[in-house]
Amino acid sequence: MFFPGRKTIGLFINKDFDYFDSSVFHALERESRRLNVDVVVFLVVGHRLNRNVYDEQERQMFAFAPVERLDGIMIVPDSFEVGGNREALYDMLRERVTCPVFALRNQNDLYPCVYTDESEAIRPLVRHLIEDHGLRRICFQGGFPGHADAEARLAAFRAEMAAHGLPIPENGIFRGDMWIYSGEEAYAHFFSDPAARPEAIVCANDFMAVSLMRVMERNGIRIPEDVIVTGFDHMPGLGIDEPGLTTIQPDYNEMVVRAMDYFDRYFRDGTAPEAPYRVPLKGKLILGESCGCERRDPKVSRGVVRDTVRELEEKKARETTMSYFGIEVSACDSLKDLHAALARRQNDLPMVRDLYLCLFGDTDEPATEMTDTACLVHAMRDHEDCGMPMITFDRSHLLPPMAERPGEPQLLFVKLLHQQGSNYGYAVFHYESGRIPTRSFTLWNVLVSGALQNIHKRRELMALYEERRLSSITDPLTGLLNRRGLQEKAEPIWPSLCARGAHAAFVFLDMDGLKRVNDSYGHAAGDFGLRLIGRAVQNTAPGNAIAARIGGDEFIILLPGATALGAKSFISAFTRDLERLNREENRTFSVNASAGFYACRLDPGVTVESCLRQSDAAMYEAKAKRRQGKNAVPAEKG
């Protein structure tokens, strides 16, 4: 898919489905068109508070991504909060990447970067509380230890308080989770002592601010009349039932523009600003209801409510369609079934324009771990089903040439498909203009991964069944069929032979002196003799022959379409090959076999079993004559 006329930039990000992700993806779409470059987003999903084996599989993205083919790479290091993911990202960059790398939203000593100046961004908000509201008892809800942005915001808060000569209250610092689950603990920390009640609480992000406000309101504390609460990050629509937040808005759009301009300069003249190249951006103070300085415009409020209701309705609809989608794909027994289900349900993702499902391995044998090749097993382009291309290609190309759009820059999203330790492949999405992945994106991937696991397990069960079936119809000593296997193999072709009145011959063999060999040389020698006969049969039997060891020293070979002449010809070839094998083995004893045959013309209604009975009778008659010292007489039926 790496179109020779355009550069390709990769973005590595842990998807949180928040305002930052949305802003970055929308900006990337605009910038890719402005600069005529392709962008591939390698999406990892994981959350610090919900770690599981799924995270280990998501980490495989750093081994999977074809970074050697990329012309530039953007990273969002601080989004990878799950232990080991950030380290895996840096290992990939250090060991495999030679193209320029640029970090977003992260002050980075290793790579050029653009970021919000955390040492300054929150200070205008704190100054606003001190200078405009005249507050003194101001507390801070930070993030978990090690969260770089939260630590920087806390340091800036301390610095601004000190600049105004204000002490931080004894209960003035609480470390939250940077998410929505620490509201109760934060409330207990700040409000357990009525005498130490804060006048304002500055939260390190909007999630924790909204969570805390909900608990405060349940406990009768008014915002902002009793206590002011502020956030950071500006998440529109978050906490619609709570007062609009006073917060800091980072300029995520400008971050993407600066990064893309950096790559554009490098692509045009091969140069880039000398390291270290760091671009700090100021945040914008957004005044809201939570500090009492702004009131929501009723029209804006109605618009927010309307948008939120619409999003909730869409979410509910997506959840319903994903539920039915899950039911359908979970019943798939094969890749063909899965393709048919995806084709039927493609309207479940109306925002997706193109969709490519690629499995590791090749068309004949899909794999359960990453391979150098991939197979395109399902394709949708411009909302039209393209069938099952079943194109095997070099996985480092990400997609085969059929996915190229020479005249149009593409913004593609890539997600691995894995389940319980197995990596099946990956999906590539191209969304409609202005649309980006929602949470149903991850759910879709999980459901398809589960379907692939089911298909693989069914394939394993079928292979195990076939193995057991073959073992039940195969003689383990010689590798030939047993009597049951002979019947099973003959039955599918038998009706046609009988209907045509075709000839058939049953050649019977038995090893001479098996008991004598066992008594003189041991049972291992007897087994050797039986295997040697089996080898001679396999070497000389025609392609349509069905050969079996039916027990002890006895063998039967069914020759469909053969007359007595054909049976004699086979016996001669078998005898010569057995003599050759004896010479090559050069044992102290020779392996010999007696042969006879029963030949007939088949009539409608004649069964395999009846012919085997007649063949058995002919074989035992021949044995009896040999014991009497007479020549064996072949049995023939006209």
C-alpha positions as CSV (number, residue, x, y, z in Angstrom):
1,M,0.0,0.0,0.0
2,F,3.0,2.3,0.2
3,F,2.3,4.3,-2.9
4,P,5.6,5.4,-4.6
5,G,4.2,8.8,-5.4
6,R,3.5,9.7,-1.7
7,K,5.3,9.6,1.6
8,T,3.8,7.6,4.4
9,I,3.8,8.7,8.0
10,G,2.9,6.3,10.9
11,L,1.3,7.3,14.2
12,F,1.6,5.1,17.3
13,I,-1.0,5.9,19.9
14,N,-2.9,4.1,22.7
15,K,-6.5,4.8,21.9
16,D,-8.6,6.3,24.8
17,F,-11.5,7.5,22.7
18,D,-11.3,11.0,24.2
19,Y,-11.0,14.6,23.0
20,F,-7.3,14.3,22.4
21,D,-7.6,11.3,20.1
22,S,-10.5,12.8,18.2
23,S,-8.7,16.2,17.7
24,V,-5.5,14.4,16.5
25,F,-7.3,12.2,14.0
26,H,-9.3,15.1,12.5
27,A,-6.2,17.2,12.2
28,L,-4.3,14.3,10.6
29,E,-7.0,14.0,8.0
30,R,-6.8,17.7,7.1
31,E,-3.0,17.7,7.1
32,S,-2.6,14.6,5.1
33,R,-4.6,16.2,2.3
34,R,-2.8,19.5,2.6
35,L,0.6,17.9,2.3
36,N,-0.4,15.0,0.1
37,V,0.9,12.2,2.4
38,D,-0.6,9.0,3.6
39,V,-1.0,8.4,7.3
40,V,-1.3,5.0,9.0
41,V,-2.4,5.0,12.6
42,F,-1.2,1.9,14.5
43,L,-3.8,1.7,17.3
44,V,-3.1,0.0,20.7
45,V,-5.9,-0.2,23.3
46,G,-5.2,-0.6,27.0
47,H,-5.9,1.0,30.3
48,R,-3.7,1.2,33.4
49,L,-6.6,0.3,35.7
50,N,-7.7,-2.8,33.7
51,R,-4.6,-4.8,32.9
52,N,-4.9,-8.3,31.5
53,V,-3.5,-10.7,29.0
54,Y,-5.1,-8.6,26.3
55,D,-2.4,-6.0,26.9
56,E,0.4,-8.4,26.1
57,Q,-1.1,-9.1,22.8
58,E,-1.7,-5.5,22.0
59,R,2.0,-4.9,22.7
60,Q,2.7,-7.1,19.6
61,M,1.9,-4.0,17.5
62,F,5.4,-2.8,18.0
63,A,6.8,-6.0,16.5
64,F,4.2,-6.0,13.8
65,A,4.3,-2.5,12.4
66,P,6.4,-2.2,9.2
67,V,8.4,0.8,10.4
68,E,11.2,0.2,8.0
69,R,8.9,1.3,5.2
70,L,7.7,4.4,6.9
71,D,9.0,7.8,5.9
72,G,8.2,9.4,9.2
73,I,6.8,8.4,12.6
74,M,4.8,10.3,15.2
75,I,4.4,8.9,18.7
76,V,2.3,9.8,21.7
77,P,4.5,8.2,24.5
78,D,2.4,9.3,27.5
79,S,-0.7,7.6,26.1
80,F,1.0,4.2,26.7
81,E,0.2,3.8,30.4
82,V,0.1,0.0,30.5
83,G,3.3,-1.3,32.0
84,G,5.8,-2.4,29.3
85,N,4.1,-0.7,26.3
86,R,6.1,2.5,26.4
87,E,9.3,0.5,26.8
88,A,8.3,-1.7,23.8
89,L,7.6,1.5,21.8
90,Y,11.1,2.9,22.6
91,D,12.8,-0.5,21.9
92,M,11.1,-0.5,18.4
93,L,12.3,3.0,17.7
94,R,15.8,2.4,18.9
95,E,16.3,-1.0,17.1
96,R,14.4,-0.7,13.9
97,V,13.7,2.9,12.9
98,T,15.9,5.1,10.7
99,C,13.3,7.7,9.6
100,P,12.6,10.9,11.5
101,V,10.5,10.5,14.7
102,F,8.4,13.2,16.3
103,A,6.6,13.1,19.7
104,L,3.2,14.7,20.3
105,R,2.0,16.0,23.6
106,N,5.2,14.9,25.3
107,Q,8.3,16.8,26.3
108,N,10.9,14.4,25.1
109,D,14.7,14.4,25.3
110,L,15.0,11.7,22.7
111,Y,13.1,13.1,19.8
112,P,11.8,16.4,18.4
113,C,8.5,17.2,20.1
114,V,5.6,19.5,20.5
115,Y,3.8,19.7,23.8
116,T,1.8,21.8,26.2
117,D,4.2,23.7,28.4
118,E,3.1,22.1,31.7
119,S,5.4,24.3,33.7
120,E,3.2,27.3,32.7
121,A,-0.1,26.0,31.3
122,I,-2.0,25.7,34.6
123,R,-0.6,28.8,36.2
124,P,-3.1,31.3,34.6
125,L,-5.9,29.2,36.0
126,V,-4.4,29.3,39.5
127,R,-3.7,33.1,39.2
128,H,-7.4,33.5,38.2
129,L,-8.5,31.8,41.4
130,I,-6.1,33.9,43.5
131,E,-6.3,37.3,41.9
132,D,-9.8,37.4,40.4
133,H,-11.6,35.4,43.1
134,G,-9.4,36.3,46.0
135,L,-9.1,32.7,47.2
136,R,-6.5,31.4,49.6
137,R,-7.3,27.8,50.6
138,I,-6.7,26.1,47.2
139,C,-6.1,22.4,47.0
140,F,-4.9,20.2,44.2
141,Q,-6.1,16.7,42.9
142,G,-3.1,15.2,41.0
143,G,-2.6,12.0,39.2
144,F,-1.1,8.7,40.1
145,P,2.7,8.7,40.8
146,G,4.8,8.7,37.7
147,H,2.2,10.4,35.4
148,A,4.5,13.0,33.9
149,D,1.8,15.5,32.9
150,A,0.1,15.3,36.3
151,E,3.4,15.7,38.1
152,A,4.3,18.8,36.0
153,R,0.9,20.4,36.7
154,L,1.3,19.8,40.4
155,A,4.8,21.4,40.3
156,A,3.3,24.4,38.4
157,F,0.5,24.7,41.0
158,R,3.0,24.7,43.8
159,A,5.1,27.3,42.1
160,E,2.2,29.6,41.5
161,M,1.0,29.3,45.1
162,A,4.5,30.1,46.3
163,A,4.7,33.1,44.0
164,H,1.7,34.5,45.8
165,G,3.0,33.6,49.2
166,L,0.2,31.1,49.8
167,P,0.8,27.9,51.8
168,I,-0.7,24.7,50.5
169,P,-3.2,23.4,53.1
170,E,-2.4,20.3,55.1
171,N,-5.0,18.3,53.2
172,G,-4.1,20.2,50.0
173,I,-2.8,17.4,47.8
174,F,-4.6,14.2,46.8
175,R,-3.3,11.8,44.1
176,G,-6.1,10.5,41.9
177,D,-6.3,8.1,39.0
178,M,-6.5,10.5,36.1
179,W,-9.9,8.9,35.4
180,I,-13.4,8.8,36.9
181,Y,-13.0,6.4,39.8
182,S,-11.3,8.4,42.5
183,G,-14.1,10.9,43.3
184,E,-15.2,9.3,46.5
185,E,-11.7,9.0,47.9
186,A,-10.9,12.6,46.8
187,Y,-14.0,13.9,48.5
188,A,-13.1,12.1,51.8
189,H,-9.6,13.5,51.6
190,F,-10.7,17.2,51.1
191,F,-13.9,17.3,53.2
192,S,-13.5,15.0,56.1
193,D,-12.5,18.0,58.3
194,P,-15.1,20.7,58.1
195,A,-12.6,23.2,59.5
196,A,-10.2,22.5,56.6
197,R,-12.7,22.7,53.8
198,P,-11.0,24.1,50.6
199,E,-12.3,27.2,48.8
200,A,-11.2,25.7,45.5
201,I,-9.9,22.4,44.1
202,V,-7.7,22.4,41.0
203,C,-7.8,19.0,39.3
204,A,-5.1,17.7,37.0
205,N,-7.7,16.8,34.4
206,D,-11.4,17.1,33.6
207,F,-12.2,13.5,34.3
208,M,-11.2,13.7,37.9
209,A,-12.9,17.2,38.2
210,V,-16.3,15.9,37.0
211,S,-16.0,12.7,39.2
212,L,-15.3,14.9,42.2
213,M,-18.1,17.4,41.5
214,R,-20.7,14.6,41.3
215,V,-19.7,13.3,44.7
216,M,-19.7,16.9,46.1
217,E,-23.2,17.6,44.8
218,R,-24.5,14.3,46.2
219,N,-23.3,15.5,49.6
220,G,-24.9,18.9,49.3
221,I,-21.9,21.0,48.4
222,R,-22.7,23.6,45.8
223,I,-20.4,24.5,42.9
224,P,-19.3,27.2,42.7
225,E,-21.1,28.8,45.6
226,D,-19.5,26.7,48.3
227,V,-16.4,25.4,46.5
228,I,-14.9,26.1,43.1
229,V,-13.6,23.1,41.1
230,T,-11.5,23.4,37.9
231,G,-10.1,20.9,35.4
232,F,-7.5,20.6,32.7
233,D,-7.7,19.3,29.1
234,H,-11.1,20.8,28.1
235,M,-13.3,17.8,27.2
236,P,-16.4,19.2,25.5
237,G,-19.6,17.4,26.5
238,L,-18.0,15.7,29.6
239,G,-20.2,16.1,32.7
240,I,-23.2,17.6,30.9
241,D,-25.3,17.5,34.0
242,E,-22.6,19.3,36.1
243,P,-21.6,23.0,35.9
244,G,-19.5,23.7,32.8
245,L,-15.8,23.4,33.8
246,T,-13.3,26.2,34.1
247,T,-10.3,24.4,32.6
248,I,-7.2,24.7,30.3
249,Q,-7.5,23.8,26.6
250,P,-4.4,22.4,25.0
251,D,-4.0,23.1,21.3
252,Y,-4.0,19.6,19.9
253,N,-4.6,20.8,16.4
254,E,-1.5,23.0,16.5
255,M,0.5,20.0,17.7
256,V,-0.4,18.0,14.6
257,V,0.3,21.0,12.3
258,R,3.7,21.5,13.8
259,A,4.6,17.8,13.5
260,M,3.4,17.6,9.9
261,D,5.3,20.8,9.0
262,Y,8.4,19.2,10.5
263,F,8.1,16.2,8.3
264,D,7.2,18.3,5.2
265,R,10.4,20.3,5.5
266,Y,12.4,17.0,5.9
267,F,10.7,15.5,2.8
268,R,11.2,18.6,0.7
269,D,14.9,19.3,1.4
270,G,16.1,16.4,3.5
271,T,16.9,18.6,6.5
272,A,15.3,19.1,9.8
273,P,15.9,21.5,12.7
274,E,18.8,20.6,14.8
275,A,18.2,18.6,17.9
276,P,16.9,19.2,20.5
277,Y,13.9,20.5,18.7
278,R,11.1,21.2,21.2
279,V,8.0,23.3,20.6
280,P,6.2,24.3,23.8
281,L,2.6,25.5,23.3
282,K,0.6,27.6,25.7
283,G,-2.8,26.3,26.9
284,K,-5.9,28.5,26.7
285,L,-7.8,29.4,29.9
286,I,-11.5,28.5,29.4
287,L,-13.8,30.1,32.0
288,G,-16.9,28.2,32.9
289,E,-19.7,27.8,35.4
290,S,-17.6,25.8,37.9
291,C,-15.8,29.0,39.0
292,G,-18.9,31.3,38.5
293,C,-17.3,33.4,35.8
294,E,-19.3,32.2,32.9
295,R,-22.8,30.9,32.3
296,R,-23.6,28.5,29.5
297,D,-25.5,30.2,26.7
298,P,-28.9,28.5,26.6
299,K,-28.6,27.9,22.9
300,V,-25.1,26.4,23.4
301,S,-26.5,24.3,26.3
302,R,-29.3,23.0,24.2
303,G,-26.9,22.3,21.4
304,V,-24.7,20.3,23.8
305,V,-27.6,18.4,25.1
306,R,-28.9,17.7,21.6
307,D,-25.4,16.5,20.5
308,T,-25.1,14.4,23.6
309,V,-28.5,12.8,23.2
310,R,-27.7,12.1,19.6
311,E,-24.4,10.5,20.5
312,L,-26.1,8.4,23.2
313,E,-28.7,7.2,20.7
314,E,-26.0,6.4,18.2
315,K,-24.1,4.6,20.9
316,K,-27.1,2.5,21.8
317,A,-27.8,1.7,18.2
318,R,-24.1,0.7,17.7
319,E,-24.3,-1.5,20.8
320,T,-27.4,-3.2,19.5
321,T,-26.0,-3.8,16.0
322,M,-22.7,-5.0,17.5
323,S,-24.7,-7.5,19.7
324,Y,-26.4,-8.9,16.6
325,F,-23.1,-8.8,14.7
326,G,-21.4,-10.8,17.5
327,I,-24.2,-13.4,17.4
328,E,-23.7,-13.8,13.7
329,V,-19.9,-14.0,13.5
330,S,-19.7,-16.3,16.5
331,A,-21.6,-18.9,14.5
332,C,-19.1,-18.9,11.6
333,D,-17.4,-22.3,10.9
334,S,-15.1,-21.1,8.2
335,L,-13.5,-18.1,6.6
336,K,-16.1,-18.3,3.9
337,D,-18.8,-18.0,6.5
338,L,-17.0,-15.1,8.2
339,H,-16.7,-13.2,4.9
340,A,-20.4,-13.8,4.2
341,A,-21.3,-12.4,7.7
342,L,-19.1,-9.4,7.2
343,A,-20.6,-8.7,3.8
344,R,-24.1,-9.0,5.2
345,R,-23.4,-6.8,8.2
346,Q,-21.2,-4.1,6.5
347,N,-23.9,-1.5,7.1
348,D,-23.3,-1.9,10.8
349,L,-20.3,0.4,10.2
350,P,-21.6,3.0,7.9
351,M,-18.8,5.4,8.7
352,V,-16.2,2.9,7.3
353,R,-15.5,3.4,3.6
354,D,-12.9,0.7,3.1
355,L,-12.2,-2.4,5.2
356,Y,-9.5,-5.0,4.7
357,L,-9.1,-8.1,6.8
358,C,-5.7,-9.7,6.6
359,L,-4.7,-13.0,8.2
360,F,-1.1,-14.1,9.0
361,G,0.1,-17.0,6.9
362,D,-1.2,-17.8,3.4
363,T,-4.3,-18.9,1.6
364,D,-3.8,-22.6,2.5
365,E,-2.8,-22.4,6.1
366,P,-3.8,-19.3,8.2
367,A,-1.4,-18.9,11.2
368,T,-1.9,-18.2,14.9
369,E,1.2,-16.0,15.2
370,M,2.8,-13.3,13.2
371,T,4.4,-14.4,9.9
372,D,6.3,-12.6,7.1
373,T,3.3,-13.1,4.8
374,A,-0.4,-12.2,5.1
375,C,-3.5,-13.1,3.1
376,L,-6.2,-10.6,2.3
377,V,-9.3,-12.7,3.0
378,H,-12.0,-10.0,3.0
379,A,-12.2,-6.6,1.3
380,M,-14.7,-3.8,1.2
381,R,-14.0,-0.7,-0.9
382,D,-16.2,2.3,-1.2
383,H,-18.8,0.4,0.8
384,E,-18.9,-2.3,-1.8
385,D,-18.0,-5.9,-1.0
386,C,-15.0,-7.0,-3.0
387,G,-15.3,-10.7,-2.1
388,M,-12.6,-12.9,-0.8
389,P,-9.5,-11.8,-2.8
390,M,-7.3,-14.5,-1.0
391,I,-4.2,-12.6,-2.1
392,T,-1.0,-13.6,-0.3
393,F,1.5,-10.8,0.0
394,D,4.5,-9.6,1.9
395,R,3.1,-8.4,5.3
396,S,5.6,-5.5,5.4
397,H,3.5,-3.9,2.6
398,L,0.6,-3.9,5.0
399,L,-1.9,-4.2,2.1
400,P,-1.7,-5.6,-1.5
401,P,-1.6,-3.2,-4.5
402,M,-5.4,-3.4,-4.9
403,A,-5.8,-1.2,-1.8
404,E,-3.8,1.7,-3.3
405,R,-5.5,5.0,-4.2
406,P,-2.9,6.8,-6.4
407,G,-4.9,10.1,-6.6
408,E,-6.0,10.4,-3.0
409,P,-4.1,10.6,0.3
410,Q,-5.4,8.0,2.8
411,L,-5.8,8.0,6.6
412,L,-5.8,4.3,7.6
413,F,-6.3,2.8,11.0
414,V,-4.7,-0.6,11.8
415,K,-5.7,-2.9,14.6
416,L,-4.3,-6.4,15.5
417,L,-6.8,-9.3,15.7
418,H,-5.9,-11.5,18.6
419,Q,-7.4,-13.7,21.2
420,Q,-6.0,-15.5,24.3
421,G,-2.4,-15.7,23.1
422,S,-3.0,-16.2,19.4
423,N,-2.4,-13.5,16.8
424,Y,-4.6,-14.1,13.7
425,G,-3.9,-11.0,11.7
426,Y,-5.1,-7.4,11.5
427,A,-7.8,-5.2,10.2
428,V,-7.3,-1.9,8.2
429,F,-10.0,0.7,8.2
430,H,-10.4,3.8,6.0
431,Y,-13.2,6.0,7.4
432,E,-15.4,8.4,5.6
433,S,-14.2,12.0,5.6
434,G,-14.8,13.6,9.0
435,R,-15.4,10.3,10.7
436,I,-13.1,8.6,13.2
437,P,-13.1,5.3,15.2
438,T,-15.6,5.1,18.1
439,R,-15.7,2.5,20.8
440,S,-17.5,0.1,18.5
441,F,-14.3,0.0,16.5
442,T,-12.6,-2.0,19.3
443,L,-15.7,-4.1,19.9
444,W,-15.8,-5.0,16.2
445,N,-12.2,-6.1,16.4
446,V,-12.8,-8.2,19.6
447,L,-15.8,-9.9,18.0
448,V,-14.0,-10.7,14.8
449,S,-11.0,-11.9,16.8
450,G,-13.3,-14.2,18.7
451,A,-14.8,-15.5,15.5
452,L,-11.3,-16.3,14.1
453,Q,-10.5,-18.1,17.3
454,N,-13.7,-20.2,17.0
455,I,-12.8,-21.0,13.3
456,H,-9.3,-22.0,14.3
457,K,-10.6,-24.2,17.2
458,R,-13.1,-25.8,14.9
459,R,-10.3,-26.4,12.3
460,E,-8.2,-28.0,15.1
461,L,-11.1,-30.2,16.2
462,M,-11.7,-31.3,12.6
463,A,-8.0,-32.1,12.1
464,L,-8.1,-34.0,15.4
465,Y,-11.2,-35.8,14.3
466,E,-9.6,-36.7,10.9
467,E,-6.5,-37.8,12.7
468,R,-8.5,-40.1,14.9
469,R,-10.6,-41.3,12.0
470,L,-7.5,-42.1,9.9
471,S,-6.0,-43.9,12.9
472,S,-9.2,-46.0,13.1
473,I,-9.0,-47.1,9.5
474,T,-5.2,-47.4,9.2
475,D,-2.9,-50.2,10.1
476,P,-0.3,-48.7,12.3
477,L,2.4,-51.2,11.5
478,T,2.4,-50.9,7.7
479,G,0.7,-47.6,7.1
480,L,-1.8,-49.3,4.8
481,L,-5.6,-49.2,5.5
482,N,-7.2,-51.8,7.7
483,R,-10.3,-53.8,6.6
484,R,-12.7,-51.0,7.8
485,G,-10.6,-48.4,5.9
486,L,-10.7,-50.5,2.7
487,Q,-14.5,-50.5,2.9
488,E,-14.7,-46.8,3.7
489,K,-12.5,-45.9,0.8
490,A,-14.3,-48.2,-1.6
491,E,-17.9,-47.2,-0.8
492,P,-17.8,-43.7,-2.4
493,I,-16.7,-45.1,-5.8
494,W,-18.6,-48.4,-5.6
495,P,-22.0,-47.4,-6.9
496,S,-20.5,-45.8,-10.0
497,L,-18.5,-49.0,-10.7
498,C,-21.5,-51.2,-10.3
499,A,-23.8,-49.0,-12.5
500,R,-21.2,-49.1,-15.3
501,G,-20.7,-52.9,-15.0
502,A,-17.0,-52.2,-14.5
503,H,-14.4,-54.8,-13.8
504,A,-12.8,-55.1,-10.4
505,A,-10.0,-57.3,-9.0
506,F,-9.2,-58.2,-5.4
507,V,-5.6,-59.3,-5.0
508,F,-4.8,-61.1,-1.7
509,L,-1.4,-61.6,-0.3
510,D,-0.1,-63.3,2.8
511,M,3.4,-63.4,4.2
512,D,5.0,-66.9,4.0
513,G,6.2,-68.4,7.3
514,L,5.3,-65.5,9.7
515,K,5.2,-67.8,12.7
516,R,8.5,-69.4,11.7
517,V,10.1,-65.9,11.5
518,N,8.7,-64.9,14.8
519,D,9.9,-68.1,16.5
520,S,13.3,-68.0,15.0
521,Y,14.2,-64.3,14.9
522,G,11.6,-62.6,17.3
523,H,8.5,-60.6,16.8
524,A,10.4,-57.5,15.7
525,A,11.6,-59.5,12.7
526,G,8.1,-60.6,11.9
527,D,6.9,-57.0,12.1
528,F,9.8,-56.0,9.8
529,G,8.6,-58.6,7.3
530,L,5.0,-57.3,7.3
531,R,6.3,-53.7,6.8
532,L,8.4,-54.8,3.9
533,I,5.4,-56.3,2.2
534,G,3.5,-53.1,2.9
535,R,6.3,-51.1,1.2
536,A,6.3,-53.3,-1.8
537,V,2.5,-52.9,-2.1
538,Q,2.8,-49.1,-1.8
539,N,5.6,-49.0,-4.4
540,T,3.7,-51.0,-7.0
541,A,-0.1,-50.4,-6.5
542,P,-1.7,-48.3,-9.2
543,G,-2.9,-44.8,-8.2
544,N,-6.6,-45.9,-7.9
545,A,-5.8,-49.0,-5.9
546,I,-7.1,-49.4,-2.3
547,A,-4.6,-51.4,-0.3
548,A,-5.2,-52.8,3.2
549,R,-3.7,-55.2,5.8
550,I,-6.8,-57.0,7.0
551,G,-5.1,-58.8,9.9
552,G,-2.2,-61.0,10.8
553,D,-0.2,-61.8,7.7
554,E,-3.1,-61.1,5.3
555,F,-3.4,-58.2,2.8
556,I,-6.0,-57.3,0.2
557,I,-5.6,-54.8,-2.7
558,L,-8.7,-53.6,-4.5
559,L,-8.0,-52.7,-8.1
560,P,-11.0,-50.8,-9.5
561,G,-11.5,-51.4,-13.3
562,A,-8.9,-54.3,-13.4
563,T,-9.4,-57.6,-15.0
564,A,-7.6,-60.8,-14.2
565,L,-4.8,-59.6,-16.5
566,G,-4.4,-56.4,-14.5
567,A,-4.4,-58.4,-11.2
568,K,-1.6,-60.7,-12.6
569,S,0.4,-57.7,-13.8
570,F,0.2,-56.2,-10.3
571,I,1.3,-59.4,-8.6
572,S,4.3,-59.7,-10.9
573,A,5.3,-56.1,-10.2
574,F,4.8,-56.7,-6.4
575,T,6.9,-59.8,-6.5
576,R,9.8,-58.1,-8.3
577,D,9.8,-55.2,-5.9
578,L,9.7,-57.4,-2.8
579,E,12.7,-59.3,-4.2
580,R,14.5,-55.9,-4.7
581,L,13.7,-54.8,-1.2
582,N,15.1,-58.1,0.2
583,R,18.4,-57.6,-1.6
584,E,18.7,-54.0,-0.3
585,E,17.9,-55.0,3.3
586,N,20.2,-58.1,3.2
587,R,18.7,-59.7,6.3
588,T,19.6,-63.3,7.4
589,F,16.1,-64.3,6.2
590,S,14.0,-63.4,3.2
591,V,10.5,-62.1,3.2
592,N,8.2,-63.8,0.8
593,A,4.5,-63.6,0.1
594,S,2.0,-65.8,-1.6
595,A,-0.6,-64.1,-3.9
596,G,-3.9,-64.8,-5.5
597,F,-6.8,-62.8,-6.8
598,Y,-10.5,-62.7,-7.3
599,A,-11.7,-60.8,-10.4
600,C,-15.2,-60.1,-11.5
601,R,-17.5,-57.8,-13.5
602,L,-19.7,-55.8,-11.1
603,D,-23.5,-55.8,-11.3
604,P,-25.9,-53.2,-9.9
605,G,-26.7,-54.0,-6.3
606,V,-23.4,-55.9,-5.7
607,T,-21.8,-54.7,-2.4
608,V,-18.2,-54.2,-1.3
609,E,-18.8,-56.6,1.6
610,S,-20.1,-59.4,-0.6
611,C,-17.0,-59.1,-2.9
612,L,-14.7,-59.1,0.1
613,R,-16.4,-62.3,1.4
614,Q,-15.8,-64.0,-2.0
615,S,-12.3,-62.7,-2.0
616,D,-11.7,-64.0,1.5
617,A,-13.1,-67.4,0.4
618,A,-10.8,-67.5,-2.6
619,M,-7.8,-66.5,-0.4
620,Y,-8.4,-69.3,2.1
621,E,-9.0,-71.8,-0.7
622,A,-5.6,-70.8,-2.1
623,K,-4.0,-71.1,1.3
624,A,-5.5,-74.6,1.8
625,K,-4.2,-75.7,-1.6
626,R,-0.7,-74.4,-0.8
627,R,-0.7,-76.4,2.5
628,Q,-1.6,-79.5,0.4
629,G,1.3,-78.7,-1.9
630,K,-0.9,-77.7,-4.8
631,N,-0.7,-74.5,-6.8
632,A,-3.1,-71.7,-5.9
633,V,-5.8,-71.2,-8.5
634,P,-7.1,-67.7,-9.0
635,A,-10.9,-67.2,-8.7
636,E,-12.6,-65.4,-11.6
637,K,-16.1,-64.4,-12.3
638,G,-17.2,-63.7,-15.8
